[in-house]
Amino acid sequence: MRERTSLEDQIAAIKRLEQELEDSITLIELGDAEGDEATVKEGEETIRGLQAEAARLQVETLLSGEADGNDTFVEVHSGAGGTESQDWANMLQRMYARWAERRKYKVELLEITDGDEAGIKSATLLIKGHNAYGWLKTESGVHRLVRISPYDSNARRHTSFASVWVYPVVDDRINIEIKESDCRIDTFRSSGAGGQHVNTTDSAVRITHIPSGIVVACQQERSQHKNRATAWNMLRARLYEAELKKREEKANAEAAAKTEIGWGHQIRSYVLQPYQLVKDLRTGAQSTSPQDVLDGDLDPFMEASLAQRITGGAGQEVEDID
């Protein structure tokens, strides 16, 4: 049913584009015939919008990876730098939630660890929607922020780092075998707001997969059993993503391993002061409106990264910004 819905949506989108293009051409012809410049301009603006949408759909039709159509987990971790990095991690978590809401995807906050003074140390989002993993998979990596710190009384420029880790939700079609003897399961009390129940029972669950070193945690539900089930699903997804990455590395003969959260490893830089610019260091894609990007306007960056992967681009050398 999911595949059928996806195909129906794709066909409906193409038919709608064709109809709107035909209507716009007719509108321009009528405007020309009557000498109405406003009507011609309106038709041309519509066609420009259709051109951008067609380009986006073209990239989306090329999301043909094994798990591209699946829902996805997004983990955000602050880097070194204390409150600054923790605030930046919180900004990133909000950015991805806003991006998902723009696309009418469902967003669930599965786990969050608050920062010492402000922001967060880590958070895990579950984003549900068609091609959620396919779109977000290129966001894995280190993200760098440059701004005048609101936490510095001397108003100096600070550089902060946070990492993003994206992996697909594994559905029943994909069989992942995990030996319980390879895992350590810990329970702890949930943090944050949620009433007296949260602070009196060990409802949160953390699972450590000893052979791989992968750690997952869930504290969303009040029930330890539900949190345990979600954590197992997250672990299956992480192991599956690790296997997908191995296959991709073998095919592309390039390392894409998780790196240190710091200078020299960033995939994208966000500069808020003294000028405003967001620049992707893999594709060279840029935006001069960081606030829009932080409000979820990520599609141009994702499309550029996906196009580079699809066309087999080797990842050109892009100079970072100060």
N, C-alpha and C positions, 0 to 999 in steps of 0.2 A: 504493500500500500504506500509505503514511504517513497519507493522508487517511482511508482505510478504518479504520485502527487508531484514529484520533482520533474518528471517528463512533461506532465500537463502544464506546470508553471512555465517551463521553458518554451513550449509551443505557444502558450497564451502570450508570453512576452514578445515573441517574434511577430505574432499576428497584430498585437497592439502597436508595435513599432511601425509595421508596414502601413497600418490604417492611419496613424498619426502623421506619418510622412506624406501619404497621399493627400490627407486633409490640408496639410501645410502648403504643399505645392499648389493645390487648388486655391487656397487663400491668397498666395502670392500672385497667381495668375489673375485673380479677380481684382486685387489691389492695383496691379499693373494696368489692367484694362480701364479702371476707373480713376487712375492717377492718384490713388490713396497711399501715400508713403507710409503712414502709420500702420496700415494693414500689412503692407509688404514687410515692414520691420518686424512686426509681430510674428509673421510666418517664418522669417529668417531666424529669429531668436528661438522659436520652437524647434527648428531643424538643428540648431547648434546644441540644444539640450538633448535631442534624440541621438546626436552623434556621440556625445559623452556617455549616454546610457548604453548605446550599442557597444562602445569600447569596453565598458564595464562587464556587460553580458558576455562579450567575447572571451575575456579573461576567466569569467566564472564557468563557462562551458569547458574550459581546459583544466578545471579542477577534477582530474580523473584518478587521483591517488587512491590507494586502497581504503584509506580512512577519511578522505577529504569531506565526505558528506556527513560525517559523525558530529555529535555534540563534542564540546571540548572543555578541558580544565585549563585554567590560567593561574599560575602561581607567580606571586610577586615577592621578592626578597630585597630588603634594604642592604646596601653595602656598608663599608666602613665610613665613619663620619658622624655617628650618633644621631642627634635630633634632625640635622639637615637631611641626611639620607633617608631617615624614617619618614619624614614629611614628604620627600620625593616619592617614596614607595607608595604612600597613600594617594598622591596625585596620579600615579600610574594606574593604581587599582581603580580609581574613579574614572580615568580616561577610557579604560577598556569597558567598564560598565556602561558609560555613556555611548560608546561606539555600538555596543550590543543593543542598547535601547533604540538607537537611531534606525537599526535594521529590524526592529520589532522582534528581536531575539529575547528569550527569557534568561534572566540572570539570577543565580543563587549564590549567596556568600556561604561557603562551606566551613571556612576556618579563618580566624584572624587573631594575630598576636599584636596587642597594642604596643606602641613605642614607650620609651621611658618618660618623655615629657609631652611629645606630640607625635602625630603620624603613626605608622605601623612598622613592626619588624618584618612581618610576613602576612600574606593573605592568599586564600585559594578561592577562585570563582569557578562556578560551573555555568557555562554559557550554552544554551540549548537553541538550536535552529539549523536550518538547512545549510550545509557547507560551512558551519561555524569553524571546524578545525582547518578546513582548506584555506579559509581566509586568514586565520590567525597564526598559522604555523610558522610564518616568516617573522613573527614578532619575538621569537625566542632569542635572548641575548642580553647584553648589558646596555642600559640606557643612561645617558649622561645629561645632567642639568647644570646650567650656569646661570646664576642670578645673584642679586643683592639680597643677602639673607635677612629675613624678617626676625631672625633670632640673634642677630649680631648688632649690638648697640652702636658699633662703629660703622655700620652700613657698608661693610666690605663685600666684594664679590666672592661667592663660594661655588665650588664645583662639587656636585653630589653624584653618586652612582647607585643604581638599583638594577637587579636582574629580573627578567621575565622568562618563565618556563612554560611552554604550551604543549599539551599532550592530549590525544583524542580519548573520548569515552569509548570503551570497548563494549560492543553489544554482543548478543547471544550468538551471532554468526561466527564470532572469532573466539576460538578456544585457547585460553591461556592457563597452563597448569602451574600451580604454585604449591610447593610442599610446605605444610604448616611448620614442620621442623626447621625450615630455613628462615622462619620469621620470629621476631620478638614483639609481643603485644603488650603495650603499657596503657593504663587508664589514668586519667587525671581530671581535675575539676576544671570546668569551662571557665574562661575569663570573659569579662565584659558584662554588659547589662543583660537582664533576662529573668530577674526575680530571684526569690530566695532559693528555689529548687536548684538553680545553676551552681550555687556556692556550697551546697550541702551533699551532693552526690558526685561520684567519679564517673560522669557520663561521657566525657570526651575520650577518644581513642586514638592512640598513635601506634602505627605498625612499622617496624624496621625490617626490611628484607636484607638479611645478613650477607648473602653472596654478592649482591650488587651495591649494597650501601644505600639503597633508596629508602627514604623515610616519607610516610604520608600521615596526615592527621585530620580528624574531623570532629567538630564540636557543635554542628548545626542543630542537631535534634536533642530533645531532653532525654530520649531513651538511649542507653548505651548500646543496645542491640542494633538500633537503626544506624547509629554512628559507626559501629563496627562493620556493618554491611556496606556502608558508603565507603569506608576506608579500604576495605578489600577491593571494591570496584576501582577506587583510585589507584591502588597498587597494581592491579591488573593492567590498567590503562598506562601507567608509567613504564611497566615492563614491556608492553606492546610498543610504546613509542620508542623505547630504547632499541628494540629489535628493528623497527622501521628505520631508525637512524643508522643502524649498522648496515642495513641493506643499501641505503642511500649513499653512505660513505664508500661502500664497496663499488657501487655503480659509478659514482662521480670521482672516485679516488681523491677525496678531499676530507680533511678532518673538520667535523662540525661539533666537536665536544664542548661541553659546558666549561667556561673559562672563569678566571678570577674576576670578581666584581670590582673593577678598577680601571685605571688609565691604560689605554692601548688595546682594550678589548671591546670597546663600545661599538654598537651597530648604528646608533643614532644619537645625535647631539641636539639638545633643546637649549637655545640661548635666549634668555628673557631680558638681560641687561649686559652691556649698554645699548645693544641693538637687539632686534627680534628676528630670530631665524631658527627653523628646524631643518636639519640636514641628515639624510640617510647616507651612511658611509659605505654602503654596499652598492647602491644604485645611483647616488648623486641626486635623488629626488629632494626637492626643497619646498618649504613653505615660509612665507614672511609673516604668517599669523599664528604664532605659537598658541595663543589662547584658543583659537578654533581647533587646533590639533588636540590640545589638552581637553577640549570639550567633546572629543570623539571623532573629529574629521580626519580619519586615518586611511581612508580608501585610496588616495593617490599613492601613498607609501606602500600599501599592501599590493596594489596593482603592479607597481614598478618591480617589487621583489618577486612577485609571482611570474611576471613576464620574463624576468631575467632567468628564473629557474626553468621555465617552460622552453625558452629558446636556447637553453644550455649556455647562458652567459657565464664567463669564468669569474665574474665579480671584479669589475674594473677597480683600479686604484683611485680612491676618492680622498681628497685632502680634507682633514677635519677642520672645524672652525674654532677660533680662540674663545 
